[in-house]
Amino acid sequence: GQFGSGASAAQTVYNNVRVKIPMAGTIVAVTVRGTWETNPSGPELISPSLNKNNGTLLALAPGFTMQPYPSVLYSGLAFPVAAGDYIALQLDTPAWGAAIPGGARMTAQLVIKK
């Protein structure tokens, strides 16, 4: 499935851009891709997590720097999900500095193993 964070500044809480899980299984890999809404004047550290059902977190480590446009693969995961669960991308990001004039858009793709 593919989902994203929407266009915004740092989101350190669950957001409305989420995907409904169609089957029970285990999330074994996630690819996260970022793009800037406006051009930054410097790098910005992003520390993403998967947020299940607005409460259960899986930190995706290590974080990555949003410059210029990253595509990061997190593999070897073991995050169980049930049919009907919701997964959102949560950006556990330090305070965005003056280098970030606008927001970022994140998309993610999940691999679920039955």
C-alpha positions as CSV (number, residue, x, y, z in Angstrom):
1,G,0.0,0.0,0.0
2,Q,1.0,3.6,-0.4
3,F,0.3,6.5,1.9
4,G,1.8,9.7,3.0
5,S,2.1,12.6,5.4
6,G,0.5,15.2,3.3
7,A,2.0,18.7,2.8
8,S,2.8,20.2,6.1
9,A,5.5,21.2,8.5
10,A,6.8,18.6,11.0
11,Q,4.0,16.3,12.2
12,T,4.8,14.7,15.5
13,V,1.3,13.3,16.0
14,Y,-0.9,10.9,14.1
15,N,-2.4,12.5,11.0
16,N,-5.3,11.9,8.7
17,V,-3.4,10.6,5.7
18,R,-3.5,6.9,6.5
19,V,-3.9,3.5,4.8
20,K,-6.4,0.8,5.9
21,I,-4.7,-2.6,6.1
22,P,-6.6,-5.1,3.9
23,M,-5.2,-8.3,5.4
24,A,-3.5,-9.7,8.5
25,G,0.2,-10.1,8.4
26,T,3.5,-8.5,9.3
27,I,4.9,-5.3,7.8
28,V,8.5,-6.4,6.8
29,A,9.6,-3.4,4.8
30,V,8.8,0.3,4.3
31,T,10.1,2.7,1.7
32,V,9.8,6.4,2.6
33,R,10.3,9.1,0.0
34,G,10.3,12.8,0.7
35,T,10.0,16.0,-1.3
36,W,10.0,19.6,-0.2
37,E,7.1,21.9,-0.8
38,T,9.5,24.7,-0.9
39,N,13.3,24.6,-1.4
40,P,15.1,24.5,1.9
41,S,18.3,26.4,2.6
42,G,19.8,23.6,4.6
43,P,19.3,19.9,5.6
44,E,16.7,18.8,8.0
45,L,16.7,15.6,10.1
46,I,13.6,13.4,9.7
47,S,12.9,10.6,12.2
48,P,9.9,8.7,10.9
49,S,7.7,6.1,12.7
50,L,4.8,4.0,11.6
51,N,1.7,4.7,13.8
52,K,-0.8,1.9,14.0
53,N,-4.4,2.7,15.0
54,N,-3.3,6.1,16.5
55,G,-1.3,4.6,19.3
56,T,1.2,1.8,18.5
57,L,4.5,3.1,17.2
58,L,7.3,1.5,15.3
59,A,10.3,3.8,15.0
60,L,12.1,3.6,11.7
61,A,15.8,4.0,12.3
62,P,18.1,5.5,11.5
63,G,16.5,8.8,10.6
64,F,17.5,10.6,7.4
65,T,18.4,14.1,6.1
66,M,15.9,15.7,3.8
67,Q,18.4,17.0,1.3
68,P,17.9,16.9,-1.6
69,Y,15.1,14.3,-2.0
70,P,15.6,11.0,-0.1
71,S,14.2,7.6,-0.8
72,V,15.0,5.4,2.2
73,L,14.3,1.6,2.6
74,Y,13.7,0.1,6.0
75,S,13.8,-3.7,5.8
76,G,14.0,-6.5,8.3
77,L,10.9,-5.2,10.2
78,A,8.4,-7.3,12.1
79,F,5.4,-5.1,12.8
80,P,2.2,-7.2,13.1
81,V,-1.0,-5.8,11.6
82,A,-4.6,-7.1,11.4
83,A,-7.2,-6.6,8.6
84,G,-8.8,-3.2,9.3
85,D,-5.9,-1.6,11.1
86,Y,-4.9,1.9,10.1
87,I,-1.2,2.8,9.4
88,A,0.0,6.4,9.2
89,L,3.4,7.9,8.7
90,Q,4.4,9.9,11.8
91,L,7.3,12.4,11.5
92,D,9.1,12.4,14.9
93,T,11.1,15.4,13.9
94,P,13.1,17.9,16.0
95,A,11.9,21.5,15.8
96,W,12.2,22.6,12.2
97,G,14.7,25.3,11.8
98,A,14.8,28.6,9.9
99,A,16.2,26.6,6.9
100,I,12.8,25.1,6.3
101,P,10.5,27.9,4.9
102,G,7.6,25.5,4.2
103,G,6.6,21.9,4.6
104,A,7.6,18.5,3.2
105,R,5.6,15.8,1.5
106,M,6.3,12.2,2.5
107,T,5.0,9.1,0.8
108,A,5.6,5.5,1.9
109,Q,5.1,2.1,0.5
110,L,4.6,-1.0,2.7
111,V,5.4,-4.6,2.2
112,I,3.1,-7.0,4.2
113,K,4.0,-10.7,4.5
114,K,1.1,-13.0,5.2
